[in-house]
Amino acid sequence: MSTNMVKLSEKLSISPIVQGFWRLEDWKWSDKELASFMNACIERGVTTFDTAEIYSDTLCEKMMGEAFAADPTIRNRIQLVSKTGIFKEKTFGYYNTTYDRVITSCKESLQRLHTDHLDLYLIHREDPCLDPWETARALKDLKKEGLILEAGVSNFDPFKFDAMNTAMDGELVTNQIEWNPVCFEHFNTGMMDYLTVRRIHPMIWSPLAGGRLFKGEDEQCRKAMDKIREIADRHGEDPSTIIYAWLKYHPVGAAPISGSNKLSRLDLALRALNVKLEHYEWYEIYVASGQQVLR
Ligand SMILES: NC(=O)c1ccc[n+]([C@@H]2O[C@H](COP(=O)([O-])OP(=O)(O)OC[C@H]3O[C@@H](n4cnc5c(N)ncnc54)[C@H](OP(=O)(O)O)[C@@H]3O)[C@@H](O)[C@H]2O)c1
C-alpha cells in the first residue's frame, strides 16, 4: 500500500489520487479495454475508483461491473466509491434520500457493480428535503449489514454536513466537493476550515475544472492559467501537475479525483506527489483568477 494513502477512517484509506469514471460512457470502451485501464491505474497506485448511480443513468456503474466481471482480480485490489440521492422523472431532476430509497439504491448499485459491498457510499448532493435522522438510519443499517464499509456525503455545506454527521454519531468520513483554481465555493462557506479542524479529508471533483482551464474560453480560466503556466515553468513541470500539487499542498489533506481517460494525464497528476510548491506560490494560484482576495 502506498505511503501516500489518505486515511479516512481506521477501516478505510483511499489513494492520494482517485480515478473518476463519470465520463466513462463517452470513452466507448469494451469491458476488456476498461479492465485494462483499471489495471493500469492500480499499477500506478491509483486504487480508489469513483462512480455514482446517476452517472449516465446507471450505465456507468453497469459498465464498471462488467469490467469487474471480465477481470475478477480487480475488485479486491481497489476501494470502490459510489453515490446515491439524485433521480430523474423524465427530464426533471430531483433528490431522494429517504430510508427506503437509500437502501434500495445501494442494493441495486451492488448488483450493477457485481460486488457484495461498497467501500464508501456517499449522499450525492444536498437534499433540501433531507431528514438527517432517516438518511443516517439507512446508512447505518447498510454498514451493519456489511453492504458498505463507510459513509460520507458530497457537495454539502457546513450546516448540512453538521446535521448529517450529528445524526450519524460522527461517522461521516468525507465530503466530496468541487475545488480547482476557478472554484472556491467551499473556502467561502467555511467548509475547508470545518474539515481541516476535524481532520476529515475531502475528495475533490473536477480538479482541472472539467478541462475548462485548458480551453481558455473565459477570463477567469485565462488569468488562472497564465499564473499556473508561469509557476509550471519555474518548476519544469506540466501545468496540470502544478494544479494537483496546489490541491495536495493544503492542510485539509485532499484526495483529488482525476477525470481523464488518458494514463499520460494520470501520470501528470501523480507527479504532483513529488512537487513541493513554495508557500507563496499557493497564494499566487489562490488569487490568480481574480475571484479570491487576500485581506
Ligand atoms: N460529487 C460530485 O458531484 C461530482 C461531480 C462531478 C464529478 N465528480 C467525480 O469527479 C471526477 C472528476 O471530475 P472531472 O472529470 O470533471 O475532472 P477533471 O479532471 O477536472 O476533468 C476531466 C476532463 O478534463 C480533460 N482534460 C484533462 N487534462 C486536460 C488537458 N491537459 N487539456 C485538455 N483537456 C484536459 C479530460 O479530457 P481527456 O479525458 O481527453 O483527458 C476530461 O474531459 C468524475 O469522474 C467523477 O467521478 C463528482
The ligand as an SDF file (V2000), in Angstrom:
LIG
                    3D

 48 52  0  0  0  0  0  0  0  0999 V2000
  -19.6240   14.5370   -6.4200 N   0  0  0  0  0  0  0  0  0  0  0  0
  -19.9790   15.2130   -7.4950 C   0  0  0  0  0  0  0  0  0  0  0  0
  -20.9940   15.9260   -7.5180 O   0  0  0  0  0  0  0  0  0  0  0  0
  -19.1490   15.0980   -8.7300 C   0  0  0  0  0  0  0  0  0  0  0  0
  -19.3610   15.9580   -9.8180 C   0  0  0  0  0  0  0  0  0  0  0  0
  -18.5510   15.8140  -10.9350 C   0  0  0  0  0  0  0  0  0  0  0  0
  -17.5410   14.8570  -10.9720 C   0  0  0  0  0  0  0  0  0  0  0  0
  -17.3640   14.0130   -9.9080 N   0  0  0  0  0  0  0  0  0  0  0  0
  -16.2850   12.9850   -9.9110 C   0  0  0  0  0  0  0  0  0  0  0  0
  -15.0520   13.6310  -10.1550 O   0  0  0  0  0  0  0  0  0  0  0  0
  -14.4030   13.0130  -11.2590 C   0  0  0  0  0  0  0  0  0  0  0  0
  -13.5260   14.0060  -11.9540 C   0  0  0  0  0  0  0  0  0  0  0  0
  -14.3060   15.0940  -12.4880 O   0  0  0  0  0  0  0  0  0  0  0  0
  -13.9170   15.6900  -13.9100 P   0  0  0  0  0  0  0  0  0  0  0  0
  -13.9860   14.6330  -14.9450 O   0  0  0  0  0  0  0  0  0  0  0  0
  -14.7020   16.9330  -14.1240 O   0  0  0  0  0  0  0  0  0  0  0  0
  -12.3460   16.0330  -13.6060 O   0  0  0  0  0  0  0  0  0  0  0  0
  -11.2420   16.8350  -14.3510 P   0  0  0  0  0  0  0  0  0  0  0  0
  -10.0180   16.0070  -14.2350 O   0  0  0  0  0  0  0  0  0  0  0  0
  -11.2310   18.2350  -13.8250 O   0  0  0  0  0  0  0  0  0  0  0  0
  -11.6920   16.9370  -15.8630 O   0  0  0  0  0  0  0  0  0  0  0  0
  -11.5180   15.8820  -16.7640 C   0  0  0  0  0  0  0  0  0  0  0  0
  -11.6960   16.4320  -18.1660 C   0  0  0  0  0  0  0  0  0  0  0  0
  -10.6410   17.3580  -18.4430 O   0  0  0  0  0  0  0  0  0  0  0  0
   -9.9980   16.9730  -19.6450 C   0  0  0  0  0  0  0  0  0  0  0  0
   -8.5660   17.2960  -19.5390 N   0  0  0  0  0  0  0  0  0  0  0  0
   -7.7040   16.8740  -18.5850 C   0  0  0  0  0  0  0  0  0  0  0  0
   -6.4660   17.3700  -18.8200 N   0  0  0  0  0  0  0  0  0  0  0  0
   -6.5600   18.1030  -19.9380 C   0  0  0  0  0  0  0  0  0  0  0  0
   -5.6200   18.8750  -20.6900 C   0  0  0  0  0  0  0  0  0  0  0  0
   -4.3280   18.9770  -20.3230 N   0  0  0  0  0  0  0  0  0  0  0  0
   -6.0660   19.5260  -21.8000 N   0  0  0  0  0  0  0  0  0  0  0  0
   -7.3580   19.4480  -22.1720 C   0  0  0  0  0  0  0  0  0  0  0  0
   -8.3040   18.7120  -21.5120 N   0  0  0  0  0  0  0  0  0  0  0  0
   -7.8980   18.0640  -20.3960 C   0  0  0  0  0  0  0  0  0  0  0  0
  -10.2310   15.4730  -19.7720 C   0  0  0  0  0  0  0  0  0  0  0  0
  -10.1570   15.0900  -21.1300 O   0  0  0  0  0  0  0  0  0  0  0  0
   -9.4280   13.6740  -21.5180 P   0  0  0  0  0  0  0  0  0  0  0  0
  -10.2910   12.5690  -20.9590 O   0  0  0  0  0  0  0  0  0  0  0  0
   -9.4210   13.7440  -23.0060 O   0  0  0  0  0  0  0  0  0  0  0  0
   -8.0680   13.6970  -20.9130 O   0  0  0  0  0  0  0  0  0  0  0  0
  -11.6470   15.3520  -19.2190 C   0  0  0  0  0  0  0  0  0  0  0  0
  -12.6180   15.6330  -20.2100 O   0  0  0  0  0  0  0  0  0  0  0  0
  -15.5400   12.4210  -12.0990 C   0  0  0  0  0  0  0  0  0  0  0  0
  -15.1280   11.3620  -12.9280 O   0  0  0  0  0  0  0  0  0  0  0  0
  -16.4760   11.9280  -11.0060 C   0  0  0  0  0  0  0  0  0  0  0  0
  -16.0200   10.6660  -10.5420 O   0  0  0  0  0  0  0  0  0  0  0  0
  -18.1350   14.1370   -8.7880 C   0  0  0  0  0  0  0  0  0  0  0  0
  1  2  1  0
  2  3  2  0
  2  4  1  0
  4  5  1  0
  4 48  2  0
  5  6  2  0
  6  7  1  0
  7  8  2  0
  8  9  1  0
  8 48  1  0
  9 10  1  0
  9 46  1  0
 10 11  1  0
 11 12  1  0
 11 44  1  0
 12 13  1  0
 13 14  1  0
 14 15  2  0
 14 16  1  0
 14 17  1  0
 17 18  1  0
 18 19  2  0
 18 20  1  0
 18 21  1  0
 21 22  1  0
 22 23  1  0
 23 24  1  0
 23 42  1  0
 24 25  1  0
 25 26  1  0
 25 36  1  0
 26 27  1  0
 26 35  1  0
 27 28  2  0
 28 29  1  0
 29 30  1  0
 29 35  2  0
 30 31  1  0
 30 32  2  0
 32 33  1  0
 33 34  2  0
 34 35  1  0
 36 37  1  0
 36 42  1  0
 37 38  1  0
 38 39  2  0
 38 40  1  0
 38 41  1  0
 42 43  1  0
 44 45  1  0
 44 46  1  0
 46 47  1  0
M  CHG  2   8   1  16  -1
M  END
$$$$
